[in-house]
């Protein structure tokens, strides 16, 4: 239990709400975790459960007990896992497209196909519809869709990186899907993963949080005040197109010296090829683990660029908690190396960095959460 947190000399100056970090540490012990102390609102209780508490003691709100317990129960229902979530989700990524059916939080159908970024928007739409047909979607349940590229507030789809996705300009993907199936939600894939990690993963219980995916490209999402940051043009969260001191090359966005031009899977493969080793990112990391100096240098440049990005976001937004996902980001040793580089920054710019807990399914889970929230 966290009963004494906030009431000892060492903890009295901490945040006025429940001690979420202590709850997270307790949750790692495989024990029953009781959150107690400074829980005064349903939101405090929700954040405590998201952080890992199994139950919450509310000591200062015991009057009108039946009204208070109703409020807390309604707020806490289903916030920490997928239980009760049913519907369909699509994830159109840079290298593969996945379609999944969930029944009460369990995956009952799943298909994968390689993504062909050169196809026209109508061809891409048909490939998505075919994937849905394969898993039996009939338009009767919630459908959430996550796609690489920009999705503006009107639901139109745009290419950002022409090396990943063909030239798509203002394709009305949400309207076209909704015409076929009724109300459909569409998000950028990294934003969807951010929503999932905030609701059910690393960021649960925290009001400010950022997710960074390092894969074919580099992107992410931001949560401030428990809300996903979205922009009218859908560009918010495309961290890969910000600058890094390590970058000199041009990336698919048209900018030079970006994080993506150094840290992404495509950049890693290009660097290996330039060094005389025509291998992909996976093999670069394998060679780095064997101790080959050229591969270690490429591995470290990628991790260092992401660490620099984290410190820049911390300086800009004050975010102190980050999750890293993606095929590169979740490679063995990558998150640990990013942590080491972040630790070399001045203390003012330090932050906590974790591997994304939901793995490759993050965009799918986030897309479904958004779809269910939209229906509600």
N, C-alpha and C positions, 0 to 999 in steps of 0.2 A: 504494500500500500504506500501511497505517496503522502500520507497524513501530515508529516512534519515539514514537507517542502513549503517554504514561504514563511515558516515560523521559527527558523533558526537563524543565527547570526550570518551563516554562510549563504542562506537562500532568501533572506527577507527583501533583498533589492531586486529579485527576479520579476518577471512579468506578473501582472496582477491576476492572471488567469491560472488554470491548472498547469503543472510542470510537465509539459508535453515531452520534452527530451528525456526526463526521468522515466516517464511511462514507456517511451520507446525502448530504453535500455532494459527496463523490467520485462518487457514483452519478449526480449531475446532469451530470457531464462527459462522458457517453457513452463511458466507458472501462472496461476490465476492472478490477474492484475486488478487491483482496486484503485481507482482514481478518487482521491479524497483531498479536499483543501482548495478553497477559492473557486469552487464550482457554483456559479450563481445564476447562469442562464442556460437555456437549452443548447445554445451554440457552444458554450464551454463544454457541456457534456458530449456533444457531437464530436468536437475536436479531440476530446480525451479518448473516445472510442475509436476514432480514426487512427489515433496514435498507437493503439494497441490495448487499451483497457477493456476488460471483460465486463466490468460493472462500474457504476459511479455513485458515490455518496454525495448527497446534496444536503448539507447541514444547516444552511441558512435560509432555506425556502420551504419550511415545513408547515406553514399555514395553507389553508385551502388545498389540502393534500391531493384530493381527487383531480382538481384542475391542473395542478402542477405536474402530476405524474402523466396525465394525458398529453400535455405539451411535450414533455421529455420523450415519451414513448414514440410519438409521431415523428419527432425530429430524428431519433436514433434508428428508426426502422430501416434495415437494409443498407446502412451506410458503409459497412466495412468489408463486404464481400459481394459476390455476384448472385447470391441466393435470391431467387425470385425473378431474376432478369431473363426474359425470353424474347427472342426476336432474331433478326438477321443482320449481319454486318459484312461490308466489303472493304478491302484495303488494296487500293491501286498504288503500288510502290514503284520505285525506280527500276527494280529488277524482277519483281514478281507481283502477281495479283492473287489475293486470297479471298475466299468467300466462306462464311461460317454461319451455322445455325446454332443458336443457344436455346436450351430448354431448362428453365430454372437454374441458370448459371452454368450448366454443363454443355460442352460442345458435343452435338450429336451428328453434325454433318460438316465436312470441311473439304474444299478443293483448292488446289494451287495451280497457277499457270505462269509461265514466263511472260513478263511484260514486254511488249513491242512498242517502244516509244516513238517509232516512226509512223505509226498508223494515224489516220485522220481522226478528228474528234468523233465523227459518227461511227467509225470503225471501233474506236475505243469504247464508246457507249454500247455497241452491240456485244463486245467481248464481256463487258460487265453484266449485261442482261443474260448472256449465255451462262456465265458463272452462277448467277442467281437461280437460273432454271435448273442447273445441275444439282443444287442443294434443295430444290423443291419450294422455292419462294413463290407465293401466290398473291402477295399484296395484302394479306389479312393481318399481318403482325408488323411491329415496328421495324423499320429498315434504316440503318445508319451507314453512311458511305464516307470513307476517308480516301483522299487522293493526293498524290504528290503535285506540287505546283501551288499557285495561289487560288484561293476561293474567295471572291469578294462578298460583301454583305448581301448582294442580290442573288448569290448562288451561282454566279458565272465562274467558269474555270479558265485559268490563264497559265501559260508556260512562264517559268522564271529562268530555269536552266535548260537551254536548248540542247545541251549534251545528254540530258536525261530524258526529256520529253519533247516531242515534236512541236512545231509552231502552232500552239493552240491559243486563240485570242477570243476572250469573252464568249466562250461556249456555254450556253445556259443549261448546265448539267443538272442542277436541282429541278428546274422546271421540266426538263425532258423526262427525268426519272419520276417526278410527281405526276406527270401526265399519264405515265404507264401504271403507276402503283398507288397513287394518292400521296399524302404528305410524306416526304423523305427529307432527312437531314443530311447535309454534305459539309465536311470539314477538310481542311488540310490534314494530311496524315500525322504530321508532327504535333499539331494542335490537338488532334484526337488522342494521341499518346500522352500528351501533357494532362489532359482532362482525366484520363484513366489513372495515371500515376498520382495525381493530386487526390483523387477520390478514393483510390484503393491501393496505392503503392507507396513509394518513398515519401511523397508529399502529404500523405493523409494527416490531418490535424493541424496543418500549417497554413496560415493565411497568405504567405508570400513564398513562392517556389518557382523554379525554372527547370525545364526538361530540355536536354540537348541530345539529338540523335546524330550519330556519326556513322554513316553508311555509304551508299553510293554517292550521296552528297552530305551536307551538314545543314541541319535546320533545328527547330525547336519550338518552344512555347513558353509563355510567361503567365503566372498567376499572381495577381496583386489583390489583396483584400478579399481573398476567396473567390475571385472572378478571373476567368480566362481573359487575357488581353486580346481583343480583336480590333482590326482596323477596317475601314470601309473598303480599302483596296486589297485586303487579305495579305498584305506584306508582313505584318507584325509577326515576329518570331523567326524570320528567315535569317538567323544569326550567321549562317555560313557566308553571307555576302558582306559582312563587316570586315574591316581591315585587320591584319595582323602584322607585327614587325618582322615576321618570318617569311612573309609572302612576297613574291616578285612576279608570278605568272598570272595570266588571264584565266578566269574561270568561265563557266557557261552563262553566268549572269551578264557578262560583258565588262565586269569590273576587274581591276588588277590588284594583286596582293591580298586576296581575301582568305579567310579561314578555310573555306572550302577548297581553295587552290593548293592548300598545304595538307589539310587534315583528312579529307575524304578518301574513300576507297579508290576512286578513280585517280586522285592526286598521288596516292601512295603507289599505285601501279605504274603511273607515269614516271615518278621519281626512280622507281626500281629499274624501269626500262632505260632511263637516261644513264643510270649507273652501270649499265651493261648486264642487267639481270631481268629478262623479260618474264616476270611472274606477277601474279595478282596480289592483292593485299593480304589474303590469307597466308600465302606462301612467304611473303615478306615477314609476317609476324612469326611464322614457324622458324625461319632462318634467324630471326632476332633471338628467339628463345634458345637457339643452338649457340648463340654467341658471336654470330657473324657481324663484324663491325659496320659494314655498309647498311645492313638491315636494321641494326640498332639505331643508327643515325636517322633513318626514315621514320621508324617507330617513334623515336623521341621528338622529332619535329612535329609530328601529328599531335601527340599528347601535349606538347608544350603550347601549340597554337590553341588547343581547346582550353588549357589552363589559363592562358592569357585572356581568352574570351570570357571565361568565368569571372576573372578578376575585374574585367571591364564592366560586365553586367552588375557585379557587386558594387562597383563605384558609381554606376549610373542609377541603379534601381534599389540598392540596399538589400538585395536578395542574398540570403546566407545558406540556402539549401538547394542542392542541385542533384538531379538524376541524369545519368548518361545511358543512352540506349543505342540501338542500331547494331548492325553486324560487325562493324569496326569497334564501336564503343564497348561492346560486350565481349570482345576478344580477351583471351586470358592475359591478365596483367595490365590491361589498358587503363582501367579506372584507377588502379593503384599508382600507375605512373603519372596520371593526371594529378592525383592527390599530391604526389611528391613535388610536382612543379608548382602547384597552388601554394604549397607550404613554403616555397622559396620567396613568395611575394611578401611585402610588408604586412604586418599583422592586421592593419586596418582593412586590408582587402582579402582577408582569409575567408574561407567558406567551407561548408561540409559538402562532400561529394560522394555519391553512392551509385552503385549500378542499379539501373531500372529493375524493379521487382517483377514487372509483368512481361518482360522480354519482348519477343516479336509480336505477341498478341496485343500489345498496348494500343495500337491504332484501332484494331477491331473492337476492343472493349470500350474505348473512348467513343467510337462512332455509335455503338449501341446505347451507351449512357446518354449521349446527346439526343438520340432518337426517342428514347423513353422519356427523357425530360421534356422534349418538345411536345409529345403526346399529352403529358400531364399538364 
